[in-house]
Amino acid sequence: MRPAPRAPAAGPPPAAPPGTRPGRRRVEEARRLAARRPGTVLLVAAAAMLLLTWIPACLRPGMVDLRVYRSAAPHLLGGDLYAFRLNLPGTDLFPLPFTYPPFAALLFLPLSRVPWPPVSAAWTAASIAALCVLVHCCLRMADPDAAAARHRRRVLLWSAALLWTEPVAGTLALGQINLLLAAGVAYAVGRRPAAAAGLGVGLAAGVKLVPAVTGVYFLAQRRWAAACWTAAAGAATVAAGWWAAPGAAADFWLHAVGDAARVGPVGSVLNQSLRGALSRTLGHDTGWSAAWWACAVPAVLLALAAVVRAVRRADPLGALLAVQLLGLLVSPISWFHHWVWAVAAVLWLAHAPHRTRGRTAALTAWGLALGGHLVHWLGMAQPDIWQFGRPWYLAALGWGYPACAALTLVTLLRPAAGECAGNGPGSASGSASGGPEGRSRRGRRGRRRPERVPAAGTGPRPDGAT
């Protein structure tokens, strides 16, 4: 019998005929590129549309946080860094202070020597690249065995989609440093050498204090050396700031670091921490009162339980996500643009190998909050950023990000399909963690195979195994 003819292999679209006009030829070339690299085209198109959307805002003026970094840094050497306020004419913003440690001002000093247009353009490009790095690291942790081509396609498509989420778009519009720090932390924790992992996290914590919570991730993974390197690097940044500007360092570490009201309006809906949401609900700043502790302690226990659960499942992205959500919840102020770790939440819910119950509900909640720009609309509904009280329905909606975080932590805790609670894969005491050092321990701590009893009349195998 004659074999059936094979179908021709699918290839790229045919090239335009030689006699085609130049305009039509460019259209054909664009079509071929879109067919070969859909993720690249989508990412470039999304970035271009976003930048065109935010350019008018950047000229009115925008990127206000980057302006603060750039304008405040020279005041470090003068000793009045924390007395600095940026007043922008024609805006409804309050005078903006510099809120980071002195070490951050040291890093921002070169920005003050460069004209604003190249600084703002380079910062935006670096932030978009950092988003791609963050997505790459999260997807690699969630699915380390994905083929290279498939992984690249996922990175490009997810980066293009997540550009439009509220925390990412807000970070780009304000010129914030959040994406750079999140990408640095996500990249550092995946490094096998303890020094590289710890130094990366410690330096990020020296710029902004919240990344220091990543040390809990190292402790949960039993990466003791990485945790020590994190502490050493963080201490070195404190010493560097103290050496460069002793007066400013003393002002920050002894006074400013504990004053949340100095950073901004605690009760504004822009603050999506537990303290902010609870203060809006009760109508006054709760501070460190019993009401705050009543919310914070269960949140801490829930997050730590989720970290332990993820480590036992060898789920490094789940453990890192739980730790970062913990930091955002308990921080006195977590502006909506601080929540760029929602990127990791979406990717874990979409791609984690452990199919736990409640994933669809959590992913839908994040999609509505992030894609719908919930905080933006609630901000338009509040009469004043300094006002705590508001109607009950606005106060309830103001729990948007903390509620999504709690739902994600509960989803992390739930057993996966075919897994009994507390007795899932990797829940035994000898299980290894999902980090680089944990994977190397998995082989050392695995249970020994039972010895095989040779059948009668047979001897040992040639390789000496029994």
Helices and strands as residue ranges (DSSP letters): H 22-36, H 38-58, H 64-72, H 75-78, G 81-83, E 85-86, E 96-97, H 102-108, G 109-113, H 116-142, H 148-162, H 166-174, H 178-189, H 194-207, G 210-213, H 214-220, H 224-244, H 246-254, G 256-258, H 260-263, H 274-282, H 290-312, H 316-330, G 336-341, H 342-351, H 359-366, I 367-371, H 374-381, H 392-397, H 400-413, H 436-445
